[in-house]
Amino acid sequence: MSPLFVTQVIALEVGDDGLHKTKWMQDTFKDLREDLEEANAEGKRLVLFFEQIGCIYCTKMHKEVFSKENISNYIEDNFFVVQLNLHGDIEVTDFDGEILPEKDMARKWGILFTPSIIFLPQEVKADATAQQAAVAMMPGAFHPGTTLDLFTWVREERYLLDNDEDFQRYHARMVNERRAAKSD
């Protein structure tokens, strides 16, 4: 008798632009002031999500992280996500008013890797860039727990707390709490 192997096939949606699509990504004019206003009006946090065609780490995140219902639902409920293409030509209007194609905006903000996720505050000064205003950034692919912890840390505005618990300490605490819960 041969063993039975069951594999889960996850169908990833890819848009006409060649980038992965999710139900929680917003289709906007990529004017960051307008996007921030809309995010705030919905009670959500603005997130800029850089990807590129053929990015194996973007695919990994979509297959192994964003496909998890608890993570996908948390992002959809709490974040206004604007996808940007690392090599794209769509114009983006930064908070400081500068208008550049996505690829040039990526250079301006120092985006080197995909996926890269930029988390923004509810208010951004008029002369600030998105990169200067960012409260956190996720440069690259991370495991589900780390990803959810970072989204949670930002949503709960834990970066504003004066308690010496930066993200890494927060994440370590969450990992320990999850381990303890499993052993109970």
MOSULMO-V809881 format. One record per residue. RES is the residue in three letters. SS is DSSP state (a for helix, b for strand, c for the rest). BURIAL is 1 if it has 16 or more other ideal C-beta (glycine too) atoms within 10 Angstrom, else 0. Layout:
<<RES:SS:BURIAL> <RES:SS:BURIAL>>
This chain:
<<MET:c:0> <SER:c:0> <PRO:c:0> <LEU:c:0> <PHE:c:0> <VAL:c:0> <THR:c:0> <GLN:c:0> <VAL:c:0> <ILE:c:0> <ALA:c:0> <LEU:c:0> <GLU:b:0> <VAL:b:0> <GLY:c:0> <ASP:c:0> <ASP:c:0> <GLY:c:0> <LEU:c:1> <HIS:b:1> <LYS:b:0> <THR:c:1> <LYS:c:0> <TRP:c:1> <MET:b:1> <GLN:b:1> <ASP:c:0> <THR:c:1> <PHE:c:0> <LYS:c:1> <ASP:b:1> <LEU:a:1> <ARG:a:0> <GLU:a:0> <ASP:a:1> <LEU:a:1> <GLU:a:0> <GLU:a:1> <ALA:a:1> <ASN:a:0> <ALA:a:0> <GLU:c:0> <GLY:c:0> <LYS:c:1> <ARG:b:1> <LEU:b:1> <VAL:b:1> <LEU:b:1> <PHE:b:1> <PHE:b:1> <GLU:b:1> <GLN:c:1> <ILE:c:0> <GLY:c:0> <CYS:c:1> <ILE:a:0> <TYR:a:0> <CYS:a:1> <THR:a:1> <LYS:a:0> <MET:a:1> <HIS:a:1> <LYS:a:0> <GLU:a:0> <VAL:c:1> <PHE:c:1> <SER:c:1> <LYS:c:0> <GLU:a:0> <ASN:a:0> <ILE:a:1> <SER:a:1> <ASN:a:0> <TYR:a:1> <ILE:a:1> <GLU:a:0> <ASP:a:0> <ASN:a:1> <PHE:b:1> <PHE:b:1> <VAL:b:1> <VAL:b:1> <GLN:b:1> <LEU:b:1> <ASN:b:1> <LEU:c:1> <HIS:c:0> <GLY:c:1> <ASP:c:0> <ILE:c:0> <GLU:b:0> <VAL:b:1> <THR:b:1> <ASP:c:1> <PHE:c:1> <ASP:c:1> <GLY:c:0> <GLU:c:0> <ILE:b:0> <LEU:b:0> <PRO:b:0> <GLU:a:1> <LYS:a:1> <ASP:a:0> <MET:a:1> <ALA:a:1> <ARG:a:0> <LYS:a:1> <TRP:a:1> <GLY:c:0> <ILE:c:1> <LEU:c:0> <PHE:c:0> <THR:c:1> <PRO:c:1> <SER:b:1> <ILE:b:1> <ILE:b:1> <PHE:b:1> <LEU:c:1> <PRO:c:1> <GLN:c:0> <GLU:c:0> <VAL:c:1> <LYS:c:0> <ALA:c:0> <ASP:c:0> <ALA:c:1> <THR:c:1> <ALA:a:1> <GLN:a:1> <GLN:a:0> <ALA:a:1> <ALA:c:1> <VAL:c:1> <ALA:b:1> <MET:b:1> <MET:b:1> <PRO:b:0> <GLY:c:0> <ALA:c:1> <PHE:c:1> <HIS:c:0> <PRO:a:0> <GLY:a:0> <THR:a:1> <THR:a:1> <LEU:a:1> <ASP:a:1> <LEU:a:1> <PHE:a:1> <THR:a:0> <TRP:a:1> <VAL:a:1> <ARG:a:1> <GLU:c:0> <GLU:c:0> <ARG:a:1> <TYR:a:0> <LEU:a:0> <LEU:c:0> <ASP:c:0> <ASN:c:0> <ASP:c:0> <GLU:c:0> <ASP:c:0> <PHE:a:1> <GLN:a:0> <ARG:a:0> <TYR:a:1> <HIS:a:1> <ALA:a:0> <ARG:a:0> <MET:a:1> <VAL:a:0> <ASN:a:0> <GLU:a:0> <ARG:a:0> <ARG:a:0> <ALA:a:0> <ALA:a:0> <LYS:a:0> <SER:a:0> <ASP:c:0>>
